[in-house]
Amino acid sequence: MQLQLLEARGSNEFDSAFAAMARARAEALFVMLDPFFGIHRAQLQDLAAKSRLPAMYGSREYTEAGGLMSYGSDFRDNFRRAATYVDKILKGAKPGDLPIEQPTKFELVINLKTAKALRLTIPQSILVRADQVIE
């Protein structure tokens, strides 16, 4: 496998990035978790679908919106855990004294509808490991 790193500093650069992927005969796409990409999620997914490029994303929202698959921290769990911090602070704890925590729950979400549109078969061994399979 060979990694090809592409940058897009604005949504107007997406078309040229996908053209570069086509020239390089890219076989898959991984979209980093970033607020900029989240804002342009629909455009990225549309370009990936038109390019028939399997794409993986860093959060479930992409997969729920039609992306092929995602793997990343469970934001809902992160927000629930953040509530414990708020509770401690409201009870008098100093924010600077609270430990920094890393996400502990990660989730794999697969969209079989998208896989079918891309004519991909997701192995059963992967499907059983998924936290959610969208059909």
One Martini backbone bead per residue (centre of mass of N, CA, C, O) as a GRO file, in nm:
protein
  135
    1MET     BB    1   0.098   0.035   0.021
    2GLN     BB    2   0.027   0.376  -0.080
    3LEU     BB    3   0.070   0.697   0.025
    4GLN     BB    4  -0.146   0.986  -0.038
    5LEU     BB    5  -0.107   1.324   0.009
    6LEU     BB    6  -0.375   1.560   0.053
    7GLU     BB    7  -0.478   1.894  -0.001
    8ALA     BB    8  -0.742   2.121   0.140
    9ARG     BB    9  -0.806   2.472   0.189
   10GLY     BB   10  -1.064   2.435   0.008
   11SER     BB   11  -1.349   2.342  -0.157
   12ASN     BB   12  -1.219   2.427  -0.440
   13GLU     BB   13  -0.997   2.170  -0.406
   14PHE     BB   14  -1.145   1.895  -0.438
   15ASP     BB   15  -1.143   1.833  -0.741
   16SER     BB   16  -0.830   1.820  -0.767
   17ALA     BB   17  -0.791   1.594  -0.559
   18PHE     BB   18  -0.963   1.379  -0.711
   19ALA     BB   19  -0.798   1.392  -0.971
   20ALA     BB   20  -0.534   1.295  -0.840
   21MET     BB   21  -0.645   1.022  -0.751
   22ALA     BB   22  -0.712   0.920  -1.034
   23ARG     BB   23  -0.424   0.936  -1.152
   24ALA     BB   24  -0.315   0.740  -0.906
   25ARG     BB   25  -0.521   0.513  -0.850
   26ALA     BB   26  -0.697   0.518  -0.619
   27GLU     BB   27  -0.860   0.286  -0.371
   28ALA     BB   28  -0.876   0.504  -0.133
   29LEU     BB   29  -1.021   0.694   0.150
   30PHE     BB   30  -0.908   0.930   0.405
   31VAL     BB   31  -1.079   1.131   0.640
   32MET     BB   32  -1.009   1.358   0.844
   33LEU     BB   33  -1.067   1.490   1.149
   34ASP     BB   34  -1.248   1.794   1.072
   35PRO     BB   35  -1.432   2.073   1.063
   36PHE     BB   36  -1.399   2.137   0.763
   37PHE     BB   37  -1.502   1.859   0.659
   38GLY     BB   38  -1.776   1.866   0.804
   39ILE     BB   39  -1.896   2.104   0.644
   40HIS     BB   40  -1.816   1.921   0.360
   41ARG     BB   41  -1.938   1.632   0.364
   42ALA     BB   42  -2.127   1.612   0.114
   43GLN     BB   43  -1.915   1.676  -0.101
   44LEU     BB   44  -1.719   1.444  -0.036
   45GLN     BB   45  -1.924   1.211  -0.074
   46ASP     BB   46  -1.994   1.276  -0.364
   47LEU     BB   47  -1.707   1.246  -0.483
   48ALA     BB   48  -1.661   0.955  -0.390
   49ALA     BB   49  -1.902   0.833  -0.543
   50LYS     BB   50  -1.825   0.933  -0.832
   51SER     BB   51  -1.532   0.781  -0.795
   52ARG     BB   52  -1.564   0.507  -0.656
   53LEU     BB   53  -1.460   0.565  -0.347
   54PRO     BB   54  -1.355   0.434  -0.076
   55ALA     BB   55  -1.453   0.566   0.250
   56MET     BB   56  -1.300   0.695   0.546
   57TYR     BB   57  -1.386   0.804   0.877
   58GLY     BB   58  -1.378   0.975   1.209
   59SER     BB   59  -1.707   0.964   1.201
   60ARG     BB   60  -2.040   0.865   1.209
   61GLU     BB   61  -2.177   1.100   1.051
   62TYR     BB   62  -2.076   1.014   0.773
   63THR     BB   63  -2.214   0.735   0.762
   64GLU     BB   64  -2.506   0.833   0.815
   65ALA     BB   65  -2.472   1.022   0.537
   66GLY     BB   66  -2.318   0.778   0.332
   67GLY     BB   67  -2.076   0.660   0.416
   68LEU     BB   68  -1.903   0.375   0.448
   69MET     BB   69  -1.689   0.443   0.697
   70SER     BB   70  -1.607   0.441   1.057
   71TYR     BB   71  -1.345   0.559   1.297
   72GLY     BB   72  -1.399   0.651   1.642
   73SER     BB   73  -1.489   0.841   1.871
   74ASP     BB   74  -1.744   0.873   2.107
   75PHE     BB   75  -1.905   1.161   2.147
   76ARG     BB   76  -2.129   1.094   2.348
   77ASP     BB   77  -1.936   0.984   2.562
   78ASN     BB   78  -1.767   1.240   2.594
   79PHE     BB   79  -2.003   1.419   2.695
   80ARG     BB   80  -2.075   1.253   2.942
   81ARG     BB   81  -1.792   1.279   3.073
   82ALA     BB   82  -1.794   1.592   3.088
   83ALA     BB   83  -2.014   1.613   3.307
   84THR     BB   84  -1.826   1.531   3.543
   85TYR     BB   85  -1.659   1.787   3.532
   86VAL     BB   86  -1.878   1.988   3.585
   87ASP     BB   87  -1.959   1.875   3.859
   88LYS     BB   88  -1.684   1.921   3.999
   89ILE     BB   89  -1.673   2.228   3.955
   90LEU     BB   90  -1.947   2.295   4.096
   91LYS     BB   91  -1.813   2.156   4.369
   92GLY     BB   92  -1.497   2.312   4.356
   93ALA     BB   93  -1.315   2.231   4.149
   94LYS     BB   94  -1.020   2.266   3.984
   95PRO     BB   95  -0.949   2.247   3.660
   96GLY     BB   96  -0.627   2.217   3.692
   97ASP     BB   97  -0.668   1.944   3.880
   98LEU     BB   98  -0.772   1.792   3.649
   99PRO     BB   99  -0.756   1.539   3.452
  100ILE     BB  100  -0.653   1.421   3.156
  101GLU     BB  101  -0.845   1.277   2.895
  102GLN     BB  102  -0.913   1.004   2.702
  103PRO     BB  103  -1.057   0.826   2.499
  104THR     BB  104  -1.243   0.497   2.545
  105LYS     BB  105  -1.454   0.509   2.305
  106PHE     BB  106  -1.497   0.319   2.014
  107GLU     BB  107  -1.620   0.324   1.661
  108LEU     BB  108  -1.775   0.108   1.420
  109VAL     BB  109  -1.910   0.210   1.100
  110ILE     BB  110  -2.139   0.062   0.858
  111ASN     BB  111  -2.243   0.102   0.510
  112LEU     BB  112  -2.415  -0.115   0.307
  113LYS     BB  113  -2.539   0.065   0.094
  114THR     BB  114  -2.269   0.181  -0.004
  115ALA     BB  115  -2.128  -0.084  -0.065
  116LYS     BB  116  -2.326  -0.168  -0.286
  117ALA     BB  117  -2.280   0.082  -0.473
  118LEU     BB  118  -1.957  -0.010  -0.485
  119ARG     BB  119  -1.932  -0.323  -0.496
  120LEU     BB  120  -1.898  -0.424  -0.193
  121THR     BB  121  -1.757  -0.663   0.032
  122ILE     BB  122  -1.808  -0.722   0.361
  123PRO     BB  123  -1.675  -0.893   0.587
  124GLN     BB  124  -1.798  -1.068   0.847
  125SER     BB  125  -1.557  -1.011   1.045
  126ILE     BB  126  -1.628  -0.701   1.039
  127LEU     BB  127  -1.932  -0.684   1.102
  128VAL     BB  128  -1.912  -0.812   1.396
  129ARG     BB  129  -1.728  -0.556   1.499
  130ALA     BB  130  -1.940  -0.367   1.469
  131ASP     BB  131  -2.144  -0.128   1.623
  132GLN     BB  132  -2.262  -0.047   1.329
  133VAL     BB  133  -2.515  -0.134   1.081
  134ILE     BB  134  -2.611   0.001   0.781
  135GLU     BB  135  -2.914  -0.073   0.577
   0.00000   0.00000   0.00000
